[in-house]
């Protein structure tokens, strides 16, 4: 159980980075659509 928890915590930063990049891409695409 501790190993799976450690794996989840180890993967969490990567998931957060991917979501942040995704929101950044959507935000930039929205700005480009406005122009």
Secondary structure by P-SEA (a helix, b strand, c coil): caaaaaaaaaaaaaaaaaaaaaaaaaaaaaaaaac
